[in-house]
Structures are given as C-alpha cells and as structure tokens.
Amino acid sequence: MGAAASAIWRHPHLSVGDRITNLCLCWFSPIAGIPDKPKAFAKSRKVIGNIYVKGFRSAISKGGWRVTTLEIPRADGSTLTVELATTPGQADDPELSELVVWMHGGAYTMGTAKDSQGAELWNALRKAHGVRMAVASVEYRYAPEHPHPAAIDDCELAARFLTSSAQLARTHGYDAGRVHLWGQSAGGGLALAVGASLSRAEGAPKVASVFADCPM
C-alpha cells in the first residue's frame, strides 16, 4: 500500500493536502491490525474521511459542480449512496455528457465518495481537455465488515442503475447508453473488476473506457 500511496503522491493534479494524506496513509491505515484494533481503525477512517470531505467541498466549489445525492436500493433492502456531480446547465444541453462512475481509493477499507482526489482529477480533465461528463462517485462498502465481493457488487450496481433509466439520465444530462469506469488505487482495482464483470454479462451497459490509476 505504501508503494501505491507513493505513486499517487506524484500526480500533479493533487492538492498539497491530498499529497500529504497519501504519504501518511500507510501509517494511518494499519491493515494488518484491523481485526484486533477496531476502535483505532474507526478513528483512522474518520480522520482520513474528514480530510477528503473537506478537500472535496473545495474542489467541487472550484470546479463549479452541482452534486446530487442518490440513494440506490440494494436487493437486501439497504441503500447504496452515490454522489452525482454535474455542471450547471448540463441537463438543458442537447449534447449529452459522458457518464463516469468513479471509485475512490482507500485500501478497500476506508475513504469516501466525497473524494477530493477524484474531484481534483475531474477539474483537471475539464480544464485541460474540455471533457464533458457527469461523475457518479460510489460510497461502496468496506472490508473487513463487508467481505469481497461487496465493494464490486456496489460499484456494478451503481453502473447498472445509472444507465437503466432514460429519465434519470435526461434529468442530469448524461448519455445512458454507455459508461466509463474510473478509479484510483483500490478504486482502480474495482474499476477493472467491474469492467470485466460487465463485459461478460448479457444486457449490461456498454463500457466505453476503464481508467485504473495506480490500481490495487
């Protein structure tokens, strides 16, 4: 995990706060001690989460995004939260935007859909390349409380749900005919896994691209 954090640290789109957080992640996240120290790990999750959320709010404001929280029902009756970021006026634009499902990092054990690293990357893509997109950031379930494949199932559910409703897509101005799967670190691993799953399934949404940044 330290190697992945070091690689992410070098990315030019990250803020100073995110770079410092990534360098410290291997100390804040004692993976081997999770089962024996649940209280300490819960505290680490909270510390890391608060840093990311604060950075997310700043990046969203800087990029002029509008964020809508969606609650997607799971088969067991629980709900999956997705933070859908769009730009003002996107819903009224006759040219539909690309749909990106974003999977945050955090060693599969922490992090948040309100992911500052993701939001900084979205801003960089829009500024440098004029990419038009709606980004759905997934609040997937973490290990060890929710073992594999819970996180993969959540991210695949989000991709399927967001592409299954033409009305939802039109409301938010994105193309429901295909989906881009992007993620960083643990999220990069999830993007690859979900892409493989959807490519094998009948009736699944078309995967337009998979971007796995420093995948775990």
C-alpha positions as CSV (number, residue, x, y, z in Angstrom):
1,M,0.0,0.0,0.0
2,G,2.9,2.3,0.7
3,A,4.1,1.9,-2.9
4,A,0.6,2.8,-4.3
5,A,0.4,5.9,-2.0
6,S,3.9,7.0,-3.1
7,A,2.9,6.7,-6.8
8,I,-0.3,8.7,-6.3
9,W,1.6,11.3,-4.4
10,R,3.4,12.3,-7.5
11,H,0.3,13.1,-9.5
12,P,0.3,16.8,-10.5
13,H,-3.4,17.3,-10.2
14,L,-3.4,16.6,-6.4
15,S,-3.6,19.4,-3.8
16,V,-0.9,19.7,-1.2
17,G,-3.3,18.3,1.4
18,D,-4.1,15.2,-0.7
19,R,-0.4,14.6,-1.3
20,I,0.4,14.7,2.4
21,T,-2.6,12.4,3.2
22,N,-1.4,9.8,0.7
23,L,2.2,9.8,2.1
24,C,0.7,9.2,5.6
25,L,-1.9,6.7,4.5
26,C,0.3,3.7,5.2
27,W,0.7,4.9,8.8
28,F,-2.9,5.9,9.3
29,S,-4.2,2.6,7.9
30,P,-2.8,-0.4,9.9
31,I,-4.3,-3.0,7.7
32,A,-2.8,-6.0,9.5
33,G,-4.2,-4.8,12.8
34,I,-7.8,-4.1,11.7
35,P,-9.4,-7.2,13.3
36,D,-7.6,-6.6,16.6
37,K,-8.0,-2.8,16.9
38,P,-11.4,-1.9,15.6
39,K,-11.7,1.3,17.6
40,A,-8.3,2.6,16.4
41,F,-9.2,1.8,12.8
42,A,-12.6,3.5,13.1
43,K,-10.7,6.6,14.3
44,S,-8.3,6.4,11.4
45,R,-11.2,6.1,9.0
46,K,-12.8,9.2,10.5
47,V,-9.6,11.3,10.3
48,I,-8.9,10.3,6.7
49,G,-12.6,10.8,5.7
50,N,-12.7,14.3,7.2
51,I,-9.6,15.3,5.2
52,Y,-11.1,14.0,2.0
53,V,-14.5,15.6,2.5
54,K,-13.0,19.0,3.2
55,G,-10.9,18.8,0.1
56,F,-13.9,17.5,-1.9
57,R,-16.0,20.5,-1.0
58,S,-13.2,22.9,-2.0
59,A,-12.6,21.1,-5.3
60,I,-16.4,20.9,-6.1
61,S,-16.7,24.7,-5.4
62,K,-13.7,25.5,-7.5
63,G,-14.9,23.4,-10.4
64,G,-18.5,24.7,-10.3
65,W,-20.0,21.3,-9.9
66,R,-23.5,20.6,-8.7
67,V,-23.7,17.5,-6.5
68,T,-26.9,15.4,-6.1
69,T,-27.0,12.5,-3.6
70,L,-28.8,9.5,-5.0
71,E,-29.9,6.5,-2.9
72,I,-29.9,3.2,-4.9
73,P,-31.8,0.2,-3.4
74,R,-29.9,-3.0,-2.9
75,A,-31.6,-6.4,-3.1
76,D,-31.3,-6.8,0.7
77,G,-33.3,-3.7,1.4
78,S,-30.4,-1.4,2.3
79,T,-29.3,1.5,0.1
80,L,-26.2,2.5,-1.8
81,T,-25.3,6.2,-1.8
82,V,-23.9,7.8,-4.9
83,E,-22.7,11.4,-5.2
84,L,-23.6,12.5,-8.8
85,A,-21.6,15.6,-9.9
86,T,-22.9,17.6,-12.9
87,T,-22.2,21.1,-14.2
88,P,-24.9,23.9,-14.2
89,G,-26.9,23.8,-17.3
90,Q,-25.9,20.3,-18.2
91,A,-29.4,19.0,-18.0
92,D,-30.6,21.5,-20.6
93,D,-27.8,20.9,-23.1
94,P,-28.9,19.0,-26.1
95,E,-25.5,17.4,-26.3
96,L,-25.4,14.7,-23.6
97,S,-22.4,14.3,-21.4
98,E,-20.4,11.2,-20.8
99,L,-21.2,9.2,-17.6
100,V,-18.3,8.4,-15.4
101,V,-18.7,6.0,-12.4
102,W,-15.9,6.9,-10.0
103,M,-14.5,4.5,-7.4
104,H,-12.4,6.1,-4.7
105,G,-9.2,4.8,-3.1
106,G,-8.6,3.7,0.5
107,A,-7.2,0.2,0.5
108,Y,-10.7,-1.2,0.3
109,T,-11.1,-0.3,4.0
110,M,-11.6,3.5,4.1
111,G,-12.2,6.6,2.0
112,T,-15.4,8.3,0.9
113,A,-17.5,9.0,-2.2
114,K,-16.8,12.7,-1.3
115,D,-13.3,12.1,-2.7
116,S,-11.1,15.1,-3.0
117,Q,-8.6,13.3,-5.2
118,G,-11.3,12.3,-7.6
119,A,-12.8,15.8,-7.7
120,E,-9.3,17.4,-8.4
121,L,-8.9,15.0,-11.3
122,W,-12.3,15.8,-12.7
123,N,-11.4,19.5,-12.6
124,A,-8.1,18.9,-14.3
125,L,-9.7,17.0,-17.1
126,R,-12.4,19.6,-17.7
127,K,-9.8,22.5,-17.6
128,A,-7.1,20.9,-19.7
129,H,-9.2,18.9,-22.2
130,G,-12.7,20.3,-22.0
131,V,-14.1,16.8,-21.1
132,R,-17.9,17.0,-20.7
133,M,-19.0,14.5,-18.1
134,A,-21.3,13.6,-15.2
135,V,-19.5,11.8,-12.5
136,A,-21.1,9.4,-10.1
137,S,-18.9,8.7,-7.1
138,V,-19.8,5.5,-5.3
139,E,-20.0,5.1,-1.5
140,Y,-19.2,1.3,-1.7
141,R,-19.0,-0.9,1.3
142,Y,-15.6,-1.5,3.0
143,A,-13.8,-4.6,4.3
144,P,-13.4,-6.2,6.7
145,E,-17.1,-5.6,7.8
146,H,-18.2,-6.4,4.2
147,P,-16.0,-9.0,2.6
148,H,-15.4,-9.4,-1.1
149,P,-17.2,-9.0,-3.4
150,A,-19.4,-6.4,-1.6
151,A,-17.4,-3.4,-3.0
152,I,-17.5,-4.8,-6.5
153,D,-21.2,-5.5,-6.3
154,D,-21.9,-2.0,-5.1
155,C,-20.0,-0.3,-8.0
156,E,-21.5,-2.6,-10.6
157,L,-25.0,-1.9,-9.1
158,A,-24.3,1.9,-9.5
159,A,-23.3,1.5,-13.1
160,R,-26.3,-0.6,-13.9
161,F,-28.8,1.7,-12.1
162,L,-27.5,4.9,-13.6
163,T,-27.7,3.5,-17.1
164,S,-31.1,1.8,-16.7
165,S,-33.3,4.9,-16.5
166,A,-33.5,7.2,-19.5
167,Q,-35.5,9.7,-17.4
168,L,-32.8,9.8,-14.8
169,A,-30.1,10.3,-17.4
170,R,-32.1,13.0,-19.2
171,T,-32.7,14.8,-15.9
172,H,-29.0,15.0,-15.3
173,G,-27.9,15.4,-18.9
174,Y,-25.8,12.3,-19.5
175,D,-25.8,9.5,-22.0
176,A,-27.2,6.3,-20.5
177,G,-26.0,4.2,-23.5
178,R,-22.6,3.7,-22.1
179,V,-20.5,4.2,-19.0
180,H,-16.9,5.0,-18.2
181,L,-15.4,3.2,-15.2
182,W,-12.7,5.1,-13.4
183,G,-10.9,4.7,-10.1
184,Q,-7.8,5.3,-8.1
185,S,-5.8,2.8,-6.0
186,A,-8.3,0.4,-4.5
187,G,-10.8,2.2,-6.8
188,G,-8.6,1.3,-9.8
189,G,-8.9,-2.3,-8.8
190,L,-12.6,-2.0,-8.6
191,A,-12.9,-0.3,-12.0
192,L,-11.0,-3.3,-13.6
193,A,-13.2,-5.8,-11.8
194,V,-16.5,-4.1,-12.6
195,G,-15.4,-3.7,-16.2
196,A,-14.6,-7.4,-16.5
197,S,-17.9,-8.3,-15.0
198,L,-20.0,-6.1,-17.2
199,S,-18.1,-7.2,-20.3
200,R,-19.2,-10.8,-19.7
201,A,-22.8,-10.1,-18.7
202,E,-25.7,-10.1,-21.1
203,G,-27.8,-6.9,-21.1
204,A,-25.1,-5.0,-19.2
205,P,-24.3,-1.4,-20.1
206,K,-21.6,-0.7,-22.7
207,V,-18.3,0.1,-21.1
208,A,-16.7,2.9,-23.0
209,S,-13.5,3.1,-21.1
210,V,-11.7,1.8,-17.9
211,F,-9.2,4.1,-16.2
212,A,-7.3,2.4,-13.4
213,D,-5.0,4.9,-11.7
214,C,-2.4,3.0,-9.5
215,P,-4.7,0.1,-9.1
216,M,-4.6,-2.1,-6.0
